[in-house]
Amino acid sequence: MLWIEKYRPKNFEEILGQDHVVAHLKKAALSGDVPHLLLTGPPGTGKSVAVECLAYQLFGDRMEENLTIIQTADLFEQGKKYLEGDERYEHLYKRDQSLLSNFKNIVRWYASIRPLDSEFRIIVFEAASAMTREAQQGIRRIMERYSRTCRFVFVTSRPSALIPAITSRCLPFFFVPIGSEVVGKHLHAILSMEYGNNPPLSDDETDLVIQAAAGDMRKAVMLLQVSAGEGCLGDLVRCSQTETGQIAQAALTAVRTGDMQSAVRRFETLMIEYGLTSREVLHEFRTAVRREYNDPRLATAIADTDYTLTHGNNEYLQLNAMMARIVAEVFSLPG
């Protein structure tokens, strides 16, 4: 069994490293006063599982009837093929209508379902940034109509991709990257439960996994299982030598020559075409920088950007500002 499923949190108390957010969600669940929500933050920080815990706290055994999760990334990437292959939408899918019309019909149908033993039901949009602007506009109107009996929850790593008409109607919660100490404690606990007093990885080897995960608990647990089962810690190094790493290297080259337009285009490629979050892009860029430079000005610019991204600022704006700063402070040519 995959450890990411075996050790997936089942209640609020098992969600690690997000005490502030969990406290607010628990309070909302106990009072029953839950608004529309926008959950943002890097992958593997507990966004989706927090929604599940909230729904269970609210609905108990009625959770499945009162909770609908729509995987918007799969839906908008695969189109009608996805709707045709998912049995949940068999009675709703209309072949002669567009993907957008089908999507709005599906959302409207689920929003109109009467909640069971509750004042409202919940619809969750996973990877909400994958929705087109037209789809988001359609959801806005549905939110207005069914807000009394339905709550909408948007989960995304790229909140800037959502239109203001959506974000202004939601209470935002930002999930921070999980600290190395918290990740390490959890990984050691897993090794203890799986192997007792004879774990296959040393503390130093476990630290390598923690560093490779970069605050992503799901990735950390997955890498731990692979490393413990097959002894392939060397693969953690090779993971950084990817196609996305090559694009980040090209972005660095563009920054070095002062070609901001090319650098911005490569960063946008990583985020839009490859689906990386802003902090994942920053990690790739930092890796490229470390291979060529040991300049404190570069380290400071990257660290400052990492901090601002961690606190939920607009990712495109902050990454562009970082590149402009580096060009001005590090690679500017003497006049």
N, C-alpha and C positions, 0 to 999 in steps of 0.2 A: 504493500500500500504506500502511496506517496505520502511523505511526511508533511507536505504542505496542506494536505487534507486531514491527515491523522491529528495534527496539532493545530488545526484551524480553531481560532477562538469560538466558543459557544455561548459566551455571555460577556457582558461589559467588563467584568473583573478580569477576564483573560486577554483583553486588548491592552497591549503594552505600549508605553511611550507616548500616549495621547491622553493624559489625565485630564487636561483642561476641557477638551472636546467631549470626552466620555462623561464628565461630570454634568455638563449642560444637557447632553442627550438623555442621561438617566433622569434628570429633573423633569425634562419635557415628557418622557415616557410615564413617569409616576403621576404627573398632573393631567396627562392626556391632552395638553395644549401644545400641539405640534404644528408649526407653520410649514410652508414649502421650504425645502432645504437645498443648499448648494454645498456639496462636499468636494473639496479640492485638495491637492497635494500630490507628491510623487507616488509612483506605484509601490505597492507592498507596505503601505503605512497604516492600513486598516480601514479604509473608506467603505468598501463593500460589506465587510463583516460587521461594521458598526451599524449599517442599515438593517442587516439581518437581526442583530441583537435588539435594535430599537423596535422592529416589527414584532419580534417574539415577546418583548416586554409589553407591548401594547395589546397584541391579539392572542397570545398564548397558543392554544391548540387550533385556533382559527387563522393562524398566520398564513397558511397556503392560500386560503380563500380570499384573504384581504390584502395580499401582497402580489404585485405583478412586476416582474423584472424584464425590461426590454433591452436586449443587447444591440444598441444602436450602431456600433462599429460594424458588426457582422451584417446587419440589415442594410446599411447604406453602402457597404463595400460589395456585397454579393447581389444586392437588388432583389428582383422578384424571385430569383432562384432560391434565396434564403426563405422567403415567405412560402414558396411552394413546398419546401422541404421540412418546414416546422409544423407539426400537427396542431400546435396551439392556435394557428391562424387559418386552419383549413376552412372553417365556417365563415371567416371574415374576408379572406383573400378574393379579390375580383380581378381576373386575368385581363379584362378589357380596360382597366383603369391604370393610371400611372403609379409609380412607386410612391410618390408623395401623397397621392389621394388614398392609396391603401394604408400608408402609415398613419395619416390623420384619422381614417376610419377606425383603425385598430386602437389608437389611443383614446378616441372618443368613446368607443364601445367599452373598453375597460374602465374608463373614468365614470361611465354612467351606471356601472353595476352597483347595485345596492350593497353596502357593507353589511357583514354578518356580525351581530352582537357588538357593534362599534359605531361611533359617530362618523367615521370616515375610513376609507381604504387608502393604500399607498401604491403609487406607480413609480418605479425606479428606472431611470435612464442611465445605464452603464455606458461609459465612454461617451458622454453626452456631447463632447466636442466634435464627434463625427457627424452630427446632424447638420444638414444644410440650413442656411438662413431661412429659406422658405419653410422648412419643416419646423424650425423654432418659432416662426411667426404663427404657424398653425397651432402649435402647442400653447402659445400665449393666449390665444382666444379660447381654447379648451379649458385652460387654467381659470380664466375668468368665469366661465359658465359653471364649472363643477367644483369650485373651491370649497363649497360647503361640505361636500361628501367625499372629497378626494384630495389627497396631498401628493404633490409632485416632488420627487427627489432627484437631483441631477448630480451624477458622480463623474468627475473628470480630473485629469492632470493638467488640462489646458483651459482654465476658466476664461481666458481672453477670447476664446473661440465662440463663446456664448453671447448672444445679443443682450444689450442693456434691458430690454423689455422682459427678459427671463431673469437675469441676475437681480434686478431691482425688486422682484417679487419673492425672492428667496432669502432666508437667513443663512449667511455663509459660515462655514466652518473649515478651517485650514488644518490639514494633517501634516505635521512636521516630519522630516526624516527621523528615523528612530536612532537614538544615540548608540554608540558602539558598546557602551557598558551594558545597556539594556539588551541589545542583540546578543552580546557575549554570554550574559547570564542565561538567556533563553536557550542558546545553542548548547551550552554545557548541561543544562537540565535535560534536554532531549537526548544527548549522548549518554547521560546517566540512566535515563529510563530505557534506552535501547540496548546498552552494553554493560550496564552496571559499573563496576569499578575498573573495567578494562576497555576504555574507549580506544578506537583505532587511530585517533588523531591526538597529537600532543597539543599543549596550550598554544605553542607558536603556530602550529598548522591551523588551529581553529581561528587564530588571529588573522591569518591570511584570508580565510573565508569571510570574516567580519569586514575586513578592509575592501574585499572585492564586491561585497553586497552594497556598500555605500549607503547605509540607512534603509535599505529595502529588506524588510523582514522575510517576505516571501522568497526573495532571491537567496537570502542567507540560508534559509532552511533547505531550499532545493540544492544549493551548492554543497551544503553540509552532507546531505544524503548521498550525493554523487561522489564526493571526496571520501567519505567514510566507507562506501561500498566498493569503490573501484580503485581507491588510492591514486587519483589522477589530479593531484593538486597542481601539477604543471599546466594543466589545461586552463587554470584561472589566469595565468599570464597570457596564454595564447588568445583568450577571449577578447583581450583588448586590441588585438591586431585584426580588426574587422573592417568591413567596407565603410561603416560609419566612421571608424577611426581615420581612414584615408581621406574622407571628406572633411573631417575636422582639421587634418593636416593641411589640406588645400586652403581651408579658411584661414589658417595661421599664415600661410604663405601670402595670401591676399592682404591680410592685415599688415604684414611686414613691408609689403610694397606700397601700402597706402591705398589699395583698391577696395574701398569700403563697399562699393556696390556688389562686387564679386563675393566678398566675405559674408555680407548679409544674405545674399542669395543661397550660399552654401549652408548657412545656419537654418534658413527657412526650409531648405531641402531636407535636412535632418529631422526637423519638427513636423513638417507636413507630409512628406513622402515616406519617411521611415518611421514616423510615429513616435519619435523620441520626445520626452519631456524636456523642458528647458534645463533642468538640472542634469539630465543625462547628456544633453548637448554640452553643457559646461564641463562635465566630467571628461568627455571625449576631447574637448579643447585643452583642458588642463593636462591630460596625458600627452598630447602632442607638444605642448609647451615644455613639459619636463624633459622630453627627449632632446631638446635643442638648447634650452636656456636655463640659467640659474640666476635670474634677475629678481630681486625683491619687489620691484615695481610691478612686474607681471603677477607675482604671487599675491600682492596686495589688491590689485585690480580684480583678479579672479575671486579672491576671498570676499571682497566687498560685494561683488555681484551675487555670489552664493548666498550671502546673508540676506540681501534684498529679495532674492527669489524665494528663500525659505519663509519669508513673511508675506508671501502672496501677492507681490507686485506684478505688473504687466511684464510677461516674460520677453516678448519681442523688444519692448522699449529698453529693458534692462540689459539684454544681450547686445543690442546695438550701441547703447551707451558705453558698455565695457570696451567694445572694439574701438570706438572713437577715442576713448581715454587712452587705450594702449597705443594707438597710432600717435596721439599727441605727446604722450609722456615717454614712450620707449623708442618708437621707430620714426619719429619726426626727423626730417632731413634738415641739416643746418642751412639757414637762409643765406 
